[in-house]
Amino acid sequence: MPLFEACDLSIAYAGDGQAAPVRLESVSFGLDAGRVYDLTGPSGAGEVHSAAGLRPDDAH
């Protein structure tokens, strides 16, 4: 059983009255205790926003 699990995660940005572009759609994964993970991608691909979307609601 993973220490952390995300199921069917989707992230979109709020737009100026327009439809929000979806950055992640229906992504699921688990993170095991005692492991090191790396979230990488090209500049501007949304790694920081994606990771921020995983914070608990009380951490925002």
C-alpha angles and dihedrals in degrees: 000000000000122000088227128018131185117194125193093346117185126178126191132172122237111249134205096265090312130106110283113246111241113233098179126020128190097339119164128185144144132222120213124214116256095027130110118224132192126205108200138163142138119303110284095018093122104254094141094046091046092052091045089055089062095062117109114260092251091057097062 
